[in-house]
Amino acid sequence: MTTPPSRKRRHRTDLPAVLFDLDGTLMDSVYQHVTTFSEALNSSGIVIPQWKIHRRVGMSGKAFLQELFREGVSRPQKVDLAELEEKHNRLFARTIPQLKLLPGTNELLAHLSKNGIRAAIATTGGTEATESLLKHIKLPKEFPVLTGDDVKKAKPSPDVFAAAAKRLSVSIKDCIIVGDSVWDLLAAGRTNALGVGLLSGGSSQAELEGAGAFRVYDDPADLLQHIEQLGLPGQEPEGVSSSR
């Protein structure tokens, strides 16, 4: 994905960089992925319970469909996975104008930018959908965006996070990966990055911790409120000054 040139600003190289997933992490869009994948499958005569789809959101569409079909899901004799994924993409695109940011998204990104903390978005989604989603977000211009179109392997492969770290000129081991699915956290574990989970994608705290989450928060607002737990500077409470 092409992003605007980074503005020159002082980055805190003494602090870790933060890599964000997008769907379910910054945007409240996970359940729209579930319903539009379900609709795409139903239109092709494939009926899969939506809870099974939800548990795989965050993987590439082809990967999770192959996994479901290996489980014996009834389907037509010939299935074009690329066609199914494209059908989902068209249906999901219709929902984007009505989607909402998760609480605290813009405030969290602005806080990181203000404090010179390097950050990027690394999503499995394609470039076209990602660009539409980003219209909802006040993304600081110095934060790059990497999508599934920029790498060969989607999550739970760590490729998109590794590419984002490279774009920031930082070792992946010096990154905090923030995501809402077990696939984000498994990818973090494979690279020895610190994984942080958010409940805003519908996975439980136990599932996220089981996949390797160091900390689990409700949403971006909750993460920002407790950001010192990650070794990053926090906001000063109103009426409180740290100056001496």
C-alpha positions, 0 to 999 in steps of 0.5 A, spaced: 500 500 500 502 506 498 502 511 504 504 519 504 512 520 505 513 520 512 514 527 516 521 529 519 520 528 526 524 526 532 522 518 534 524 515 540 529 510 539 529 508 546 522 506 546 519 500 542 515 501 536 507 499 536 504 495 530 497 495 530 492 490 527 486 494 524 479 490 524 477 489 531 483 493 533 482 500 531 475 499 527 469 495 530 469 491 523 469 484 525 462 482 525 461 485 519 466 480 516 463 475 519 456 476 516 459 478 509 463 472 509 457 468 511 453 471 505 458 470 500 458 462 502 451 462 502 450 465 495 454 459 493 451 454 497 455 453 502 452 453 509 457 454 515 455 457 522 457 464 523 461 462 530 466 458 526 467 464 521 468 469 527 473 464 530 477 465 524 477 472 522 484 475 522 486 469 517 486 470 510 480 468 507 483 462 503 486 459 509 480 459 513 476 456 508 481 451 506 481 449 514 473 449 514 473 445 508 478 440 511 473 439 517 468 436 512 463 442 511 458 441 505 460 444 499 459 444 491 464 439 488 468 445 485 469 451 489 473 457 487 476 460 493 479 466 490 472 468 487 469 467 494 474 471 497 472 477 492 465 476 493 466 477 501 470 483 499 465 486 495 459 485 500 464 488 506 466 494 502 458 496 502 458 496 510 465 500 510 461 507 510 457 505 516 463 502 520 465 506 527 472 507 530 473 503 536 473 507 543 480 511 543 483 509 536 484 516 534 486 518 541 491 513 542 494 514 535 495 521 537 498 520 543 503 515 540 505 521 535 505 526 540 510 522 544 515 520 538 513 513 538 514 509 532 508 506 530 505 502 524 498 499 521 499 492 519 493 488 516 491 482 513 486 486 509 487 488 502 489 495 499 482 497 497 479 495 503 484 498 508 484 505 504 477 505 505 477 503 512 483 509 514 478 514 511 475 513 518 481 514 522 485 520 523 492 517 522 498 521 523 502 521 516 508 518 519 505 512 521 506 507 515 500 502 513 502 495 510 496 490 508 496 483 505 497 485 498 504 487 501 506 480 503 506 473 500 503 470 507 497 472 511 496 471 518 498 467 522 504 468 518 508 474 521 510 477 515 506 483 515 508 485 522 515 484 519 514 488 513 512 494 518 517 493 522 522 494 517 518 500 514 520 503 521 527 501 521 526 497 527 527 490 529 521 486 530 524 484 537 523 491 539 516 492 537 509 491 541 504 488 536 497 490 538 491 485 535 484 482 537 485 475 535 489 469 536 492 470 529 495 476 531 498 474 537 501 467 534 504 472 529 507 476 535 510 470 538 513 467 532 517 473 532 519 474 539 515 481 539 511 483 545 504 481 544 498 485 547 491 483 546 484 487 545 477 484 547 474 488 542 474 483 536 470 478 540 475 473 543 476 472 550 481 474 555 483 466 556 484 465 548 488 471 547 493 470 553 493 462 551 496 465 544 501 469 548 498 476 550 502 479 555 497 484 557 489 484 555 485 490 554 478 492 552 479 496 547 484 502 544 481 507 550 483 502 555 490 501 552 491 508 552 489 509 560 494 503 562 499 504 557 505 505 562 504 498 563 507 497 556 513 501 558 511 507 554 509 514 556 502 515 559 497 521 559 498 526 565 491 526 569 487 533 568 490 537 574 496 533 575 503 535 573 510 531 573 514 538 573 518 539 579 
